[in-house]
């Protein structure tokens, strides 16, 4: 079935002419919320190993992690080209020389054709953006920027440690540097209703982000969110509600935004809820079916479809920055 949204696999095929596989890497970076030891309390949803970090061989150095990932991908998928994805924690939260060393180790592995670097909007000082811009010119490069919500009240509740204005400033600076930017958001966050979540989609459309990862809020054991859930203070979405929300969100995105993720899939041994999220392909197929039922596509409800000037592959309303305090 033809997808009714712009997939990352299609973007990679257009750029490289074939399939490319991501290999997750933990380079040992920390996070402003967790401290250098990674032991301080972090965001409400982040587990001790770093949100989203599954199956990474942390005991290995960067190059060895990539080689180990290559072996698995080659065996399972006969893959021969890869993106090194610096995933857990904040992968620009270190001196420039250390960042350069880690990124160079990954790119030196045969078959690695690009980098993806995940970080926070408060970890992008000018000297780091200058470094990332150099990699953007050198190789295929994505900056993955955690936002989660465009609402300050939600960011406060999540203990993110930054506001939406901080994100907007970082986004504008990264775009000025010419970077491809993939923004992470979460659907089902505590205190947010459908209107609030779709307001975030409208903001991403206004900014015309290059890419987006849409995560389902999932609750992991050993997190502050897990404690709240077990105390009955937090609820999670049912599958039907999430599918409808994801379809609504896609309809509001700019049609050229690359959708890199459409659900969350926390580690089985840590997952408290929702257990239906373990059936990832069932969820993805249900979103496809919902768009088909509606006869809609990504961008159908986007109010910002015009082409924007600016850096990267898009622009932000000609450079305008608006602050959302709601």
N, C-alpha and C positions, 0 to 999 in steps of 0.2 A: 504494500500500500504506500502510495506517495505521501510523504509527510506534509502536513499543513503548516509547518513552521520550519525555519531555517536551521538546520542541524549543524553541529560541529563536524560531524563526519563528512558532510557535503562540503563545508568550508575547506577542510583539509584535502579532500579529493580535488577540489578546484585548484588549490595552491600547489599541491605536490603531484597530482595526477594518479594518486593511489592511496591506500590505507596507511595511516600513521597511528601508532599506539603510544599512550602515555605511561610513563614509569614514575611512580611517586618516590620522592627522596626526602629524607629527614637529615638536614645538614647540621643539626644541633643548635639552631638559632632559638632564641627565647622570645619573649613577648612583653610589652610594657605592663600588661596586667598580671603576668605570671612571674616576672622578675627573671634575673639571669639563671636562677636555679630551676625555673619552671614550677616552683613549688607554691607560689602565692595563689590565692583564689583568682580565677580568671573570669571570663564571661559566664553567664548563668548556665549556658548549655555546653561548655567546653569540658571534655573529660581530661584526666591527667596526662594522657598521651598526646593531646592535641586534637582538636576537632577534625574528624574525617580521616584520621591516620589509621589505616588498616593494612596489615601485611607488609609493613616496611621493616627491613633488616637494619635496625638502628645501630647495631654493634659494628657495622661496616662503614668504611669511609664512603664519600660520595661516589667515586668511580666504581667501587665494588658494589654499592647498592644498585647502580645503573646496570652493571654487568649481570647481577643476579636477576634483575627485572627483565633484562633482555632474554636471558635463558628461559624464563617462564613464558614470556610472550612468544618467543620463537617456537617453543614446543607446543603451546596451545593453539596459536593462530598462524604459525609460519611467518611471523612478522619480521621485517628486516629494517624498518625505519621507525624512529622513536622521538618523542618529546620528553625531556627530563622535566618533571613537575615538582618543584620545591613546594611541598604542601603543608605539613603541620607547623603550627605556630606562625611567627612573623618573619618572613624570609628576606627582609631588608633591614632587620633590626640588628645591625652589626657594622663595624667599620668597613669602609669601601674595600680595603685590601682583602679582608676576609671574604667579603661577598664575591669579589672578582675571582679569588682562588677557587671557591666552591663552584661557581658557575663554569669556570674554565675546565675544572675537572670533569664536569658532566659533558660539556661539549667535545672534550677530547676523546670520549668513548666512541669507537666506530659505530656508525648507524644512527647516532643522535643528530637530528636535523633541526632542533630548536629547543627553546626553553619556555616554561611557564613558571612564573614566580608569584606565589600567594603572599599577601601581606595586609596590613591595616593602613587606613588613611593617615594615621599619625606617625607613620614610620617611613616617610618619603621626603627627607630633607633634600635640598638642591643638589648636593654632591652625589646622592644615591640616584636621583632622577637622571643626572648626567651620565652615570655609569649605565643605567638601564637603557638610555637612549643609544648608547654605543652598541649594546647587544642587539637592540632593535635594528640597527643598520647592518650588523654583522650576520644576523641569523633570523629565523622565524621566531618571533617573541610575543608572548602575552603577559601582561601584568594582570594578576587576579586580585581584585580589591574588595575586601570584606565591608559590606554596608549593613545588611540584614533588614534594615527598615529606614525609611526617610523621616520617621517621626522621632523627635527628641525624647518624648516621654517613654517611648519603647526602648530607645537606646539606653536611657537611664535605668530602666527596669532590668535590662540585660546586663548592666554593669560594663558597658562597652568601654567607657573611659574617654569617649569623644562624642561630639554632637554632629548633626547633619552638616553644619557649616564647615566643619573640619573635612568631612568627606568632599564637599563641593570644591573646597580649595585644593585638595589633593588631586581630585579628578581634573580640574582645570589645568593644574601644573603638569600632570602626566600627559594630558592631551596636547598641551603646548609643546611638550617634548616629543610628540609624534607617536606615542605608544598606542598599541592596541590594548584596550581595557575591558576586562570581563568583570562585571559587578556581581557579587554574591548577595542574594536576599533569601529570607526565610518566610514561608507562609505558615500561619497558625501560631504566631508569637503571642504570649500572654498579653491580654488587654487590647488586642487588635481585632476589629470586626472586618467584614468584607470590604466596606468602604475605605477603611484605613489601608488595607493591603493593596487595593487597586489604586489608591492614591500614589503608592510607591511605584507601581507599574507606570502610571502617568508621568511620574518624575523621570524614570528611566527612558521613557519615550521622548520627553522634552529634551533630555541630554543627548539623546541618540547614542546610547552606549554601544560599543562595538560588540560586546558579548554579555551574556547573563547566565548565571547559574541559579536556578530556582530550587531551593531546598525545602523539603517538608520538615517541620519541627519534629524531631524525634528525641525521646528522653532516654538518656543513658545513665546507668548505675554509676555512682561515684561522682556525680556532678551536683551542683546546687539545684539545678532544675529537677534532677532526679529526686532529691530530698523533698522539694515542694510537691512533686507529683505523688510521691508515696504518702505525703501528709494530706492529700486530697485538695491541694490548693491550686493545682494547674490541670487543665483538661487538654486533650489532644483532638485533632480532627479525625472524623471518620473518613473512610476511603472515598465514599461518594461525594462528600463535601469538598475534599481535597481535589478530586478530579475536576469538579465544576470550577473551583477557584483557579486551578492551573490553566484551564481553558480560558477563563475570563482574563487572566493575567496575560496570556499569550496574545489575545485579541487586542490588548492595549499597547503592547510593545511596538516599536518601530519595525516595519517589515524586514529591514536589513540587519537587525540585531541577530547575532549568532547565538542560538540557544545551546549552551554547552551541557546543561543538566536540567532535569525536570522533576526530580524527586530526591529524597534522601534515603540512604541505606546504611544505617549504623551497624556496628559490629554485633553479630548475633548474640555473643556471650555477654554483652553489656546492655543490650536493648531492653528497656522496660516497656516502652510504648511509642507509637502504635505498632502492634505486632504485624498488622497487615502490610506494613512497609517492607517487610522481608521479601514479599512477592513483587520484586521490582518490575519485572516485565509485565506482570498483570496490571500494575498501575500505569505504566507507559502505554500499554495497549488500550486501557480504558480512556486515557486522555485523547489518544488518536480517535477512538470511537466517538467520544463526546464532540470533538471538533467536526467529525464527519456527520454526526446527527444534526448539529447546528447548521451545517453547510458553511462554516466559517474558517478563517485562516488567521495566522499571526498578522497583526496590524490592522485588521478590519475595523477595530474601534479606536485606532490611534488618531489623536487630534493633531499630531505633529509629523505628518508624512512628508512634508517638503524637505528638500535637500538643504542641509545646513553647512555653512562654511566652517572652517576650523581645521585643527591638526588631526592626526590619526586618520581614520576612515570616515569620520563624521564631524560633528561640532556641537556646541552647546548653545543654541539660540544666538549665534553670532558672538558668543563669549559671555553672555549674560549669566550671572550667578544669582540664584534666588535662595533664600534661607527658609526652611520649613521648620516652624516651631510647634506645630500641632502634634 
